[in-house]
Amino acid sequence: MKRHKHLWERLRSFENLAAAAREALLGKRGKHAGARFFADWEREVVRLERELREGSYRPGAYFYFPITDPKERVVAAAPFRDRVVHHALVRVIEPFFEPRFIEDSYACRKGKGTHAGMRRALEFVKRFPWAMKCDIRRYFPSIDHGLLRERVARVIGDPQVLGLVDAILASHTERAPLRWPAGGELFDAVPCPHGLPIGNLTSQFFANVYLDGFDHFVKQELRVKGYVRYVDDFLLFGASRVEVRVLGEAAREDLRGVRLAISDDHAGLKRAIAEVLPEAAWQRGYVHFLRNALDHLSRKVSDDCLTELRWLYDLRSVAEAQVHLRAWIDKWATKHPKLCAWVEENIEETWTFYRQPRAHHKHLKSTNLLERLNQELKRRTHVVRIFPNEASCLRLIRALACEQHEEWLDGPVYLDMQPLREALKPSLQLAA
């Protein structure tokens, strides 16, 4: 893949910054920030050119405000001079990315937009009887700065331009979860900042860059003819319900970052997982699921209904499990209609482990390992009974977690990561 260099002089030139200022001022001259910049815009552009040339430019602080159209979210407004730099950056690097984007990506591109996307979707509606509407949960807050920077660097090879990209990314962080390098110890973790501010021109452009690999996966690997994407919303069209569901599963598999989050069906845990690990797939522990199934059965039932339901967790794949589930429902729907309806609606929450390597199925389909850890934490904290403050409780729990971590390192291997590495090789090779 060709990398484009020697772009910095063009980016920081007065001509490019002046053109970027004119673009940023469109429709904004009546606003307070735009009017202040416009009153002395040539001097402001000269000042920006000097700062970029000398390497002293630093993005300013954002002004955050909530909106509720169509749903509640927080918009970040950058200082106006920073918006000029955003336009200048996009003006220079966007032409190198635009030919790489697929035709059916419609967000924030010249000649595209919502109306063009709707017309294209209408074409597919006439051609295909089935469609699946998908949305990437908390897309902008979950964008990994490191991965995004790597994808920009595959096309842009100018170190000063990449330095400006780094500065813009570092100006806003939603969260910074810890990540452990391969073979690293507990305290080798490094923070991995996530999140793009909603409102930046660069955020809109970077959002397209970040999902460009996914677009090509859908079109080239899955060979989906009916596909339309607008930012984090996309439509998959197919000839049957089964086909679009399979396509949806494959799309979710490709989009996952953190591989798996397992818990029981607890609303608080599900909200915490969605907030802390927005890119993770969630799995409901199957033991808890089978216990919950008892609520939909009479106490006098003595048949093999639940035993046969339990067998659905000893198969090889989701597709095989779906076939057996249909046979199970056909057999028991007349006798246990409430149970069958509940199972059909909820059981897929417990099948996430099937998307992991088969060697891991036995260990990932339940939460046994985590429950043993929770039992140990409960036992040790029960001895203290009353903590003087929250910090003292957290110190004990952290110490216990470190102790458990060392025990897992030195003890028998519960999960061998080699099958997962082998399973990830094709997607990593595709991303490279």
N, C-alpha and C positions, 0 to 999 in steps of 0.2 A: 504494500500500500504506500503510495507516494505521500510524503510529508512536505508541507509547504513552509518554507523558511523565508527569511529576509522580509518580514511583513511589518516590523516595528516602525521603520521610518515612515511608511505609508500611513500606519494607524495614528501616529502622534503628529502628523503634519497639520499645519494650520488649515489647509484646504479641507482635509477630512474632518477635523474638529468643527470647522465652520458649518460644513454640510450637516454634520450630526446635530449641531445646535439648532439649525433651522428645522430639522425633523423633530427634535424634542419639543420645540416651541409650537408646533402645529396644534391648534386648539387650546393651548395653555397660556397664551399671552394675557388673557383676562384673569388668570389665577394669580394669587399673591407671589408664589415662588417663581413662576414664569415671568411675571411682570418685572420683578426685581432683577432677574438675570437679563432680560431683554433690554432693560434701561442702559446697561453697559456691557452688552454681550461680546463685543470685539475684545475689550480688555479682559473679560473673563476667559475667553477662548485663548488669548495669548498666555494668560496665567496657567491655564491647564496644559498648554503645549510645553511651557517651561518646566512645570512639575513632572510631566511624563518624560521629558528629555533628561532631566536631572535625576529621575528615579525617586523623587520626594512625594509623589502623589499617593494619598491614602484615602480610601472611601470614608465618607462621613457617617454619622449615626442615622438610623432609619426613624421615621415617625410611624408608629403603628396605630391602626384604628380598625374597629370591627365593622363588618357589613353583614347583612342577613338576606341577601338576594343572590341565588335562591335559597341558600342555606348559610348558617352562621360560619364565618371564617374571619381571619385577621389579615388585613392588607398592610403591606409595608411600603411606605413612600420614601424613596431615597432623596437626598438633597438634589436640587436641580442640576448642579454641576456634575454630579455623579451620573445622572441620567444622560447627560451629553456624552460622557465617556462610554456608557453602555451602548449608545447608538453608534459611536465611533468604532467600538470593538466589533459589533455585529455587522456593520457595513463592510468591514475588511474580511472577516472569516466566514460569514454566511455563504458567500458564493462558492466556497470550497466544499461545503456540506450539502448544499441544495441538490446537486446532481446525485448524491448518494441516497437521499430520501426517496421512499417509494411514492408512487403517484397517489395512493389513497390515504395519505396523511394530510389532514386538512387544517390543522391549527397553526395560526400565526405564520402563514406563508403567503407570498404574493400570488394572487390568482386563485387562492383557495378560500377558506373561511367556512362559516356555518352553513350558508345557503348552498355553496357548492357541495359540501359534505352531505347535506340533506338530499340534494338531487341525485348524488351517487348512491346513497342508501336506497332511494326510491327505485333506482334501476335494479338493484339487487333484490328488492322486495318483489319485483315482478318476475324475477328469474328463479328465486329459491323459495320454497314453501316454509322453511324454518329459519329462525334467527335467534341468536343469543346475545343479549346486551350485557356487557361486562364493564366493570369500573375498578380501577386500581385504588384500593383503600388508602387514604391520606397520602396521595402521590407526592406532592411537593415536599411535605415534611419528611418523607422517607427516602428522598434521593441522597445517595451516598456520595459525598464530595470526592472521595478517592476514586471511586469507579467512574464518576463523571469526568474527572480530570484525565484519567487514563484514556477515555474515549475521545476527548478533545485532542489529546496529545498524539493519537494515532494519525490525525490529519494535519495538525498544526505542529511544526517543529521549531518555531522561533521561541527561544527561552524567555525573552522579554514579554512577548504576548502571553505565554503561559503564566508568567509571573503576575501579569495583570489579571488573568483569569483566577489565579489563586487568591489574589487580594479581594476580588469581588465575592468569591465563594466564602472566604473567611469573614466577610463583613456581616454574615447572618448564619446562625446555627440554631436549629430547633432542638437538637439533642446530640450527645456524643457518646454512644455506647462503647464499652471497652471491647477490644478484639485481641485475641491471643495469636501471635505468630506460630507457624507450624513448629512443633517441638519446643515451644516456649514454656516457661514456668508460670506459676500463678501471678507473680508480680511483674511479668514481662508484658502485661497488657498495655495497649496503646489506645488512646481515644480516637474514635472514627466519627468525625462530625457529619451530621445529616441535615438536610433541609434547605430549600430555596425559598426566598421571600416571594410571596404572591404580590405581583405588581410591577416587578422589574421586566424590562424588555429582555434582558439576558436570561431571566428565569424561563420565559416563554421559549426562547431559542434553545437553551440548555435542556429543557424538557423534551424537545424533539430529538436532540442528539442522544439523550439518555435512552430513549425507547426505540431508536433507529435499529439497533440490533434485534430487538423483539419483532419489529415490523418485518425485517428480512427473514426471521425465523418463521413467522406465520406464512409469508408468501412463498419462500423458497424451500423450507424444510417440510412444513405441513401442507404446502401447495394449496392454500385456501384461495379460491378465486373471489369469493364474496367476503371482503374485509374492508372496513372503514374505521379510521381512528381520528378522534379529535381530542387532543391532549391526553387525559387519562381515561377517557371513555372510548370503547370500541365495540363494534358489531361484528359477529361471526355468522355467516350465512351458510346453510347447508341443505341437502336434499332430504334429510330426515332428522327426527329428534335425537336419535342415537348419535348421528354424525356430529351435530353441533355440541352435544354434551362431551363427546370424545375430544373435539377441538378445544372446548373450554378447559378440560382437564389438562391437555397438553400445554395450553397457553399459561395456565396457572403454574404448572411445573416449571416452565421456562422463566417465569417472572420471580420465582421465590428467591429470597436472599437467605435469611436464617432458615434452616431447613425445616424445623418442626418445633411446635410448642404443644405440649400435652397437658391436659388437666381434665377434671370432671366438669360437668355442665353447671358451673358456678358463675353467676352473672358478674360478680366482682373480679374473678380471675380472668374471665373473657375480656372485660374492659381493660384490665391491666395489661394483658398480652397485646391487645390491639393498640394500646398507647405506647408501650415500651418496645414491642417487637412488631411494628406495623407490617413488615414485609414477610413475617413468618406465617406458615400454614398452621392452623390450630387443629388439634385432635382431641376428641372426647374419649377418655379412658373406657374401654369396652366393659370392664367389670362393673363400673358404676352404671353404665348403660343397661346392662342386663338386670342389675338390681332395680333400676327405675322401671324396667319393663313389668315387674311384678305389680306395680300400681295399676296396670291396665288389665290384670287378670283376676279372676275370682280365686279366693283362697282354696277352694275345693278342687281346682284343676290339678289333675295328676297325669296328664298326657306328656308327650315328648316335644311339645311346642318350643319351649325355651332351650331344650337340649339341641334341637336341630338349628335354632337360631345361633347358638354358640358355635356351631360348625362353620358358620360363614366367616369366622376369623382364622381359619386354618387353611385357607386357599392360597393361590399364588398371585392373584392380581385383582384389581377393582372390577375389570370386565368379567372375570370368572365369578366373583362374588355377586355381581348384579344378576347374572343368569340364575344362580342358586337362590338369590333373594326372591326373584319373580316366581320361581317354583314353590318356595316356602309360602309366599303370600297366597298363591293359587290354592295351596293345600289347606291353609288355616283361616282364610278370610271369612268363610261362612261361620265357623265356630267361634273365632275371636276377632270380630271386625274392628273393635276399638284398638286392640293391640297391633293389628296389622297396619291400620292407618297411621298409628303413632310411629311404628318402626319405619315404614316407608318414608315418612317425613323427616326422620331424625338420624337414621342409621349411617348416612354418608359422613356425618361428623366423626364417626369412629373408624373410618376406613382410610384416613390420611396416611397411616403407616404403610399401606400397600404401595405408595409412591416412592418409598425408600428401598434400598437394596434388600433382596429377599433374606439375606443373612441377618438383617436387623429386625425382621418382622416380629419375632418372638419377644424381643425386649421392648419394642416401641409401642406395641398395641395396648399396653397397660402402663400405669404410673407406679409400678412396684418400687423402682429404684428411688424415685422422688419421695414416696410415702415413707420409706425407711429413713430417709434423711429427715423428713419432717417429724417422725416419731422421736428421733434422737434429739432434735432441737427442742421438742416439747419436754422430753425427759430432763434435759440439762437445765432448761430455764425454769422448770417446776421446782427444782431444788432451791433456787434463789427466791422464788415466790414474789418478792416485792423489789423492784429496781428503783434506785433513787431518781433516775431520769431516763429519757429515751436513749441518750447517747451511751449510757452504760449497758443497756440491753443490746444495742447494735454492736458494741465492742465484743460482747460475749458471742453473739451470733456470727460475727465475722471470724472470730478465733475458731469457732466450731467448724465453720465452712472451710477455713484453711486446713484444719486437721483432717476433715473428711476428704479434701482435695488430695492431700498427701497420701491418705490411705488408698484412694482410688488409683493414684500413680504407682504405688508400690504393690498393691494387691492384684488379684486376678483381673484380667481385662474383661469388663462387662460388654463393651461395644468396640469391636475392631473397626477402626476407621478406614481400613484399606478398601473394603467393598464400596464405601461411599466415594472415596477418591476415584476409583475406577469408573463408577457411575457418572461422576462429574466430568471426566475427561472429554467426552464428546462436546458438551456445552462450553467447556473452557477453550477447546480447540476452535469451536465456531466463533466464540467471542474474540479470540486472537486473530 
